[in-house]
Amino acid sequence: MQCIILTRNDYGESHYIKPITKKDEYDGLLKTFGVPFYILQYKAGGKAPAVTKELAALYYRTAPALAYHNGGTTGNNPQFGQTAVPPEAMVQDSISFAALLTSDADVKVTVTIGGTQIPASFSKPPAAGAGTTGVYCGAVPMGTNTGAVSLIVTRGGTTVAGAKGGPELSSECQNNVQNWNGVAV
């Protein structure tokens, strides 16, 4: 069987096309949603496959955009005639989340940062709409919260999916270097 991967790489971007290993910090969303669900959905002509286990994932940067200077990073490259935009003007200080669910009926979403519970909701349902099987997405602002980040999705008071165990959210940058990359848990 032959597999052909076509990709376009804009200047300054990177794609991770390689075997997924345990030590990779960005593979959480790939393992949880990208590989099994979307491939099966594609093979079924866009029809959502049956979900046997509901799953959830988090995606966030470990420090707010203004926690440290941007180090000269820009959102565009003036050498290519583009207007330079500071990265802090392009990113959102938020905790993004996604959940693969059979339905969003009677679902409650809670993001916890350092013990502070933040009620959340899904702002983007699957293509087939709310109440259907698929991946639901949302986000909450980081605010000034710091500490461990977790996500709990409950239906009728019973936990159906969750995510935790990633790096803690901090008000400072590790080694005084702003990291614009997010982590997936």
N, C-alpha and C positions, 0 to 999 in steps of 0.2 A: 504494500500500500504506500502510495506516495502522498506526502503532505507538502503543499506549497503555501508559504506565508508571504503575503504582500503587505508591505508597510511603508508609510511615508514618515520620515523623520524630519521635523522642522528643526532649524538651528536652535540649539540649546535644550532640546528635548531628548529624552532617552526612552527606549523601549527595552523591556526585559524579555528577550526571546532566548530561553535556555531551559534546561531542566529545572523544575522547582525543587528546592532543597529546604530542609527544615529551618535552616538559619536565615533564610530570606525573610525580611520583615514586610514585604509588600505582597506576599502571595495569599493573604487571607481572603481577599475578595475573589481571586482567581479560583481557589479551591472551593470556596463556598458557593459562588454563583456562576462565574464565568464559564467554567468548564462543564460541569454536569448539566445544569438547567438550560443555559442558552444554546448549547450544542444540540441537545435533544429537541428544543423548541425549533431550531433552524431545520433540523432533519424532518420535523413534522409539519413543515410548511408554515411556520409561525404559530401553530396551535400549541398552547401551553401543555407540557407533559404533566402527568400525575405527580403530585408531590407527596412523598412518603414520610419525609421528615422536614419540619419547618426549621429554618435556619436564620441567623442574623449576623451582621458584621458592622464594624465601626471603621471610619476613616477620618483621621484628623492629623494636624500638625501638632508637635509637642510644645510649642510656645506661640504666643500671639505675634502678629506681624511686627508690632512696635517694641517687642521685648529687647531687641538689639538692632543696631544699624544694619542696613541691607547689604553692606560689603561691596557695593558697586554693582550688584545684580540689577538688571533691568528687565522689563517685560517685553521689550522689543530690542532690535539691534540697529542703532543709528548708522552703522557702516553699510547697511542694506537699504538706506533711505527711510527707515521706519522711525517714528517718534518714540523716544525712550519713555517708558512709563515705569514709575517705581513699583516694585513688586507688592509693597504693602497696599497700593491702590487697586491691585488686581485680585488679591486673595480675600477670603472671608475668614474671620476668626470664628470658626464654627466646628462642631462635631457632626459629621455626616453619618448617616446610618442607612442600612438597607436590610430588608427582611424578605426572605422567600416564604410566602404564606399560601395556604389554600384559599384564604379569604381574609379580608380585613374587618369582617363583621365582629362586633363586640370586642375589639382589640384595644388594649391600652399600651402605650409606649412610654418608658421612663429611661432617661439618660441620667446617670449619676456621675458627678465629678467631685472627687475628694469628699464623699459623703453627702453632698448637696444633690438632692433629687430634683430633676428638671422635667416637668411633664412635657411630652413631645407628641407629635402627630406625623402621619405620613402626608407629605405635600405632593407626591407624585405616585400615582397608582400604576399598575402595569398597563400596557397598551390597550388591553381589552376592557379596562375600566375598574373602578372600585367594586369590591365584592367578588372579584375573579381570582383565579390562581395566578401567581406571578410574583415579581419582585416589586416591593413597595419601598419608596425612598423618602427621606426627610433629613432635617438638620436642626440643631439648636445652637444658639450662640454660646461661645466659651465664657463670655463675661469675664469676671476677674477670678473665676474658680480655678483651683489647682488641685492636683492629686490624681489618684487612680480614676480611670474612665471605664464605665461599664454601661451596657444596654440590656434592658429586660423588656420582652414583649409578652404580654399576658392576654388570654382570652377567657372571659368569664371567671377571672380570678386565678386561673391556672397558668403558670409560665409555659409558653410554647417555644420560645427561642430567646437567645441572649448571646452577648459577646463581652469578653473582658480579658485582661491579661496583657494589654499593651503597655508601652511606656507611659509614665505619668505625665500629665499636663503640668507645665511649670510656667512661672512668670518670668523666668530667666532662660537664656539659651545655653546649651551645653558647650563648654569650652569657649564661651563668648563668640560663638559662630551661629548666625541665623540659618536654620535649615528650612528651606521652603518645601521640602518633600513631606508628604503625609505618610502615616503608617496605617496599615490595614490590620485589623484584629477580627 
